Amino acid sequence: MKMSRITLAALVVSILITGTSCSVKKTSDTSAVEDTTLAIKTTAAETTDITTVSTATLTKPTRTPPETTIPEPTPNPNVLVIHTDWSGDGVEDTFRREYIEGDYKNGVLMYTDGVIGKMTDVTSCCGLDYFNKIRTFTDDAYLYEDATGNRVILDTLDMGWGYYTTYTYAYDPSTILAYTDIDGDFGIEGDKLYLTRRSFIFGSCELMLVPASVSMNQLTAQDIGTEVWWVRNLEAASDPTVLPPYSKITLQDFAAEKISGDTVEPVTILEGTNIYPLYSTMDESGAGYLYFRTVDDGDCRASFTAPKERNPVLFNGINQGDIFVLDWGD
């Protein structure tokens, strides 16, 4: 159930985050050669690289061909290289991850200090997968830097059964690399950061688009007081006449409110009605609104409450399982 970042937005290696003057850069794969930074567009099938090797030209003595072009080295798909001033001392440092041959999950992550040239194995500082095994940076790792001083590497691990954890790596003067983790798959939608998470309304089988932000070198979900959309029904955001693909049928009548411009009035959603969920909002107490669309009543909303663990969800004091058929994943 992982949503491709390329599906939501054509990812370019350097992306300007307009709201905070920040940039997200696709990290690089290359062999151990001197490189020149260039912004390029990549696809998942390529060995992604924000560096390229200039083609050198050698001049031969007379009676030999006047020019010979040295071929570019073949990129190594097992190697990932990230160049950044990680320690903030004004000199570029380097991370180099190399997978163990034949094993795309296990590898070694080395850090080279740009000032003294010292190499340090920081593999043990990386995040853990579902089986509590260390996993070095994946090929989808992102270097995030902004004008406020945030400098982190964001990387998502598949924990199995449709669940994902995003690790936020930051500089630590003692260990070089330290991380925090958060539920969800990190990505970019237009110029916004987001986390894709499992739903809790109607069960856990649908994906939700949760706004996110980076502050104090930490990735945080902005799921309080913001619109959290059903991924499958995003197309309805720009067209109020659209009935999106995902819907739920009601098992009994329930009270809601019909929205007509600035007017909100009570309405009863009848048993057997297809409702098309759009997004939800929620405050810190767990009280919120489900916004949805129906054929007969158009845009509507219904109030709900959810505890910290997000189960059970109650609509007007009634368990959601008594109003809708719920879909639960593992």
FIMILUM-877488 format. One line per field, with one value per residue (C-alpha): residue number from 1; x, y, z. Coordinates in pm, 1 decimal. Example, Ala and Ser with C-alpha at 12.3 -4.5 7.8 and 13.67 -1.06 7.14 Angstrom:
2
resi	c(1,2)
px	c(1230.0,1367.0)
py	c(-450.0,-106.0)
pz	c(780.0,714.0)
//
This chain:
330
resi	c(1,2,3,4,5,6,7,8,9,10,11,12,13,14,15,16,17,18,19,20,21,22,23,24,25,26,27,28,29,30,31,32,33,34,35,36,37,38,39,40,41,42,43,44,45,46,47,48,49,50,51,52,53,54,55,56,57,58,59,60,61,62,63,64,65,66,67,68,69,70,71,72,73,74,75,76,77,78,79,80,81,82,83,84,85,86,87,88,89,90,91,92,93,94,95,96,97,98,99,100,101,102,103,104,105,106,107,108,109,110,111,112,113,114,115,116,117,118,119,120,121,122,123,124,125,126,127,128,129,130,131,132,133,134,135,136,137,138,139,140,141,142,143,144,145,146,147,148,149,150,151,152,153,154,155,156,157,158,159,160,161,162,163,164,165,166,167,168,169,170,171,172,173,174,175,176,177,178,179,180,181,182,183,184,185,186,187,188,189,190,191,192,193,194,195,196,197,198,199,200,201,202,203,204,205,206,207,208,209,210,211,212,213,214,215,216,217,218,219,220,221,222,223,224,225,226,227,228,229,230,231,232,233,234,235,236,237,238,239,240,241,242,243,244,245,246,247,248,249,250,251,252,253,254,255,256,257,258,259,260,261,262,263,264,265,266,267,268,269,270,271,272,273,274,275,276,277,278,279,280,281,282,283,284,285,286,287,288,289,290,291,292,293,294,295,296,297,298,299,300,301,302,303,304,305,306,307,308,309,310,311,312,313,314,315,316,317,318,319,320,321,322,323,324,325,326,327,328,329,330)
px	c(0.0,302.8,231.8,503.2,641.9,670.0,292.7,205.4,465.4,735.2,1034.8,1327.6,1657.8,1640.7,1295.0,1228.4,992.8,841.0,680.2,1004.6,1272.0,1387.5,1503.5,1476.7,1747.1,1752.1,2059.6,2324.0,2460.6,2803.8,3128.6,3429.2,3537.1,3567.8,3238.3,3077.6,2736.1,2455.1,2076.9,1928.1,1598.4,1593.7,1365.0,1345.7,1505.7,1820.9,2116.2,2023.1,2299.9,2334.2,2692.2,2837.9,3189.3,3319.8,3446.0,3819.8,4004.5,4371.3,4599.2,4839.3,5178.3,5196.7,5150.6,4882.0,4511.1,4478.7,4208.5,4102.3,3792.0,3809.4,3480.8,3269.7,3278.9,2977.0,2765.9,2755.7,2392.6,2503.4,2656.2,2478.4,2673.3,2548.4,2753.9,2666.5,2819.8,2684.4,2871.3,2808.0,3176.8,3163.0,3334.3,3153.5,3138.6,3041.2,2822.8,2885.0,2657.5,2749.9,2524.0,2664.4,2668.8,2341.0,2166.6,1980.2,1892.4,2224.3,2516.7,2786.6,2755.0,3080.5,3116.0,3413.0,3488.8,3564.6,3814.2,4045.0,3951.0,3880.4,3644.3,3404.9,3172.3,2831.0,2628.4,2532.5,2366.4,2104.3,1739.8,1586.8,1339.6,1043.5,1277.5,1499.4,1779.9,1989.9,1912.9,2141.1,2013.5,1780.5,1799.4,1503.1,1680.4,1642.4,1871.5,1662.0,1811.7,1642.6,1721.6,1640.4,1929.9,1751.3,1974.7,1845.8,1833.6,1482.4,1449.8,1151.1,1165.0,896.2,794.6,569.9,194.2,150.8,312.1,609.1,841.8,1030.8,1366.1,1493.8,1873.3,2050.1,2402.1,2514.1,2856.5,2914.5,2794.0,2788.5,2448.9,2136.3,1772.5,1410.0,1132.2,771.4,489.2,428.5,594.4,760.2,707.3,640.1,311.1,377.1,579.1,453.5,594.2,363.2,340.6,124.0,-41.6,-305.8,-656.8,-842.0,-1186.7,-1360.1,-1076.4,-708.1,-701.8,-698.9,-408.5,-429.2,-220.5,-98.5,76.2,424.2,703.1,1064.7,1156.4,1453.0,1588.4,1280.8,1001.0,656.7,310.4,73.2,-240.0,-403.1,-618.4,-538.4,-713.7,-608.1,-723.6,-807.4,-544.2,-781.7,-1024.7,-781.8,-925.2,-1240.0,-1042.1,-1044.5,-1387.9,-1696.5,-1900.8,-1674.3,-1781.4,-1441.6,-1370.8,-1367.5,-1698.4,-1870.3,-2233.5,-2427.8,-2579.2,-2824.6,-2948.7,-2709.5,-2705.4,-2478.8,-2468.8,-2513.3,-2270.8,-2393.9,-2141.2,-2126.7,-2447.9,-2445.7,-2776.3,-2874.6,-2935.7,-3005.7,-2799.0,-3025.0,-2938.5,-2803.0,-2647.1,-2305.9,-2085.8,-1760.1,-1508.7,-1293.6,-1092.6,-1105.1,-998.9,-931.0,-825.2,-591.6,-875.8,-960.5,-1281.1,-1318.5,-1524.4,-1546.5,-1612.0,-1780.5,-1997.1,-2323.6,-2529.7,-2842.6,-2699.5,-2367.1,-2096.0,-2161.0,-1982.2,-2032.1,-1873.4,-1671.0,-1443.0,-1136.1,-906.0,-528.9,-496.1,-761.8,-998.4,-1290.3,-1414.1,-1757.9,-2006.2,-2252.6,-2165.1,-2223.7,-1935.5,-1840.8,-1868.7,-2242.6,-2278.9,-2034.7,-1872.0,-1509.7,-1204.2,-911.5,-563.6,-314.6)
py	c(0.0,229.6,533.1,618.8,967.1,992.2,928.2,1234.7,1471.0,1456.6,1461.6,1674.2,1637.8,1987.6,2106.5,2450.9,2448.1,2789.3,2849.8,2831.4,2885.8,2529.2,2265.4,1891.5,1715.6,1363.0,1192.9,1050.5,718.8,709.8,520.5,650.3,919.1,1295.5,1457.7,1789.6,1869.0,1906.2,1909.3,1629.3,1448.2,1078.2,779.7,481.6,260.8,471.9,491.0,828.9,1083.1,1452.6,1428.0,1351.6,1289.4,1532.0,1363.5,1433.3,1502.7,1406.8,1558.1,1299.8,1361.9,1383.2,1070.8,952.4,1034.6,1398.1,1329.7,1038.4,1050.7,869.7,680.6,760.8,491.0,263.9,376.3,130.1,63.3,-58.3,278.3,589.0,911.7,1222.5,1544.0,1811.4,2024.1,1779.8,1915.5,2279.7,2376.3,2524.2,2229.2,1962.9,1615.2,1287.5,988.0,673.9,373.6,49.9,-252.5,-596.1,-770.5,-950.9,-801.5,-475.9,-431.1,-475.7,-246.5,-25.2,351.1,548.9,916.3,1126.0,1446.6,1716.4,1899.0,1619.3,1349.0,1092.9,810.2,670.5,371.0,499.8,194.4,123.1,466.2,380.8,293.1,-47.8,-242.9,-448.4,-728.5,-482.9,-518.6,-216.6,-78.3,174.3,452.3,334.6,459.9,689.5,886.4,1266.2,1542.4,1829.3,2171.8,2507.3,2870.7,2832.8,2590.5,2257.4,1993.6,1635.9,1317.7,1172.5,803.9,567.3,197.2,-53.2,-221.5,-474.6,-517.2,-169.5,18.0,253.5,442.4,755.9,816.1,1172.2,1174.5,1478.9,1569.4,1463.9,1583.8,1259.7,996.2,1198.4,1051.0,1043.8,985.9,1023.2,820.7,882.6,673.1,714.1,726.7,1063.0,1231.3,1553.1,1678.3,1981.8,2209.6,2052.0,1784.7,1504.8,1165.1,889.7,699.4,433.4,560.7,514.4,624.8,332.5,101.5,93.5,-11.5,332.3,575.6,931.2,1232.8,1403.1,1744.2,1748.8,1993.7,1999.7,2208.7,2184.2,1905.4,1691.4,1581.6,1636.6,1540.1,1836.8,1632.7,1867.7,2144.1,2059.8,1875.4,1510.3,1374.9,1028.2,962.2,782.1,1074.1,1362.0,1438.1,1570.3,1854.1,2061.3,1966.6,1985.4,1785.2,1478.2,1159.0,1002.9,628.4,537.9,526.1,361.1,260.7,345.3,67.8,298.5,657.5,903.5,1276.1,1507.6,1863.0,1978.0,2246.1,2502.8,2782.8,2948.5,2780.6,2467.0,2295.4,1961.2,1665.6,1296.4,1057.5,761.1,395.2,254.7,585.1,587.1,850.8,958.8,1068.2,1367.9,1466.6,1491.3,1756.7,1704.1,1904.4,1804.1,1654.0,1406.8,1583.8,1644.4,1644.9,1401.2,1585.5,1380.1,1397.5,1224.9,1213.8,1363.4,1612.3,1718.4,1819.9,1732.3,1685.8,1472.5,1520.7,1243.1,1178.6,955.4,875.6,907.6,550.9,637.8,353.1,347.6,628.9,754.1,950.3,1126.3,868.2,572.8,338.4,379.7,3.3,29.1,290.6,166.1,-159.0,-120.9,-250.1,-350.4,-442.5,-655.3)
pz	c(0.0,-22.9,-239.6,-489.1,-439.3,-817.0,-845.0,-639.6,-780.3,-1045.8,-819.7,-929.9,-751.8,-601.7,-492.1,-346.5,-51.3,-107.5,230.8,431.2,167.0,214.0,-31.3,-54.5,-249.6,-386.9,-254.5,-481.1,-602.3,-760.5,-769.9,-580.1,-823.7,-812.6,-900.3,-993.8,-845.7,-1097.1,-1048.8,-1258.9,-1290.2,-1214.1,-1221.7,-990.9,-1255.3,-1274.2,-1041.6,-896.6,-870.5,-804.3,-923.7,-1260.6,-1384.2,-1643.3,-1960.1,-1975.3,-2300.4,-2334.6,-2598.2,-2746.1,-2906.5,-3285.2,-3500.7,-3257.9,-3260.4,-3148.2,-2888.1,-2674.3,-2454.1,-2123.3,-2076.7,-1771.3,-1504.2,-1469.2,-1170.7,-882.6,-783.1,-440.2,-349.8,-221.5,-156.5,24.8,27.6,285.6,558.6,817.6,1120.5,1033.3,1031.6,682.4,512.3,309.3,464.9,298.0,377.5,169.5,194.7,25.7,31.2,90.1,-246.3,-309.1,-4.5,-65.4,303.2,480.9,423.6,565.7,613.4,634.6,725.2,612.0,800.1,543.4,764.7,880.6,629.1,901.5,805.2,1068.1,1044.9,1158.2,1055.7,1416.3,1437.9,1173.6,1230.8,1294.7,1085.0,1208.1,1315.7,1509.8,1257.1,1162.0,815.3,651.1,423.0,146.0,-212.2,-135.0,138.6,114.2,228.0,367.0,437.8,488.4,565.4,935.8,985.5,964.5,807.7,822.0,618.2,587.0,512.4,523.5,610.5,513.5,838.1,663.7,628.0,483.4,772.1,736.0,967.5,866.3,1033.8,1070.1,1097.6,1239.8,1345.3,1690.6,1811.6,2004.5,1758.6,1430.4,1347.4,1565.7,1473.2,1574.4,1413.5,1322.4,1180.8,807.6,468.3,398.2,63.6,-127.5,-272.3,-486.7,-257.0,67.0,296.1,403.2,567.9,422.5,706.0,758.2,829.8,1157.7,1039.5,861.5,967.8,876.0,510.0,345.9,312.9,445.4,344.0,662.6,636.9,793.1,866.7,984.2,1287.5,1525.7,1301.8,1362.6,1127.4,1280.6,1160.1,1140.8,1204.4,1455.7,1312.8,949.3,668.1,645.3,308.8,188.0,-77.6,-313.1,-306.0,-355.1,-699.8,-532.0,-372.9,-690.8,-824.4,-598.6,-849.6,-842.6,-669.3,-595.4,-611.9,-241.5,-54.1,244.1,274.2,589.0,802.4,978.5,974.7,1136.2,1206.7,1008.4,874.7,514.3,395.5,141.9,108.0,450.2,562.2,774.9,852.8,1011.0,781.6,834.1,624.6,559.3,593.2,266.8,153.7,-12.4,145.8,-18.6,249.8,160.7,466.8,843.5,1093.8,1462.8,1766.7,2049.2,2252.5,1973.0,1869.4,1499.8,1183.8,896.2,569.0,299.6,-9.9,-105.3,-423.2,-262.7,-13.0,-164.1,80.9,444.1,772.5,1081.5,1421.3,1585.2,1879.1,1893.0,2187.8,2168.9,2041.1,1775.5,1864.7,1911.3,1688.1,1793.9,1580.8,1813.6,2077.6,1841.5,1757.0,1391.6,1346.1,1406.2,1131.9,866.8,764.5,877.1,688.9,907.6,794.5,984.9)
//
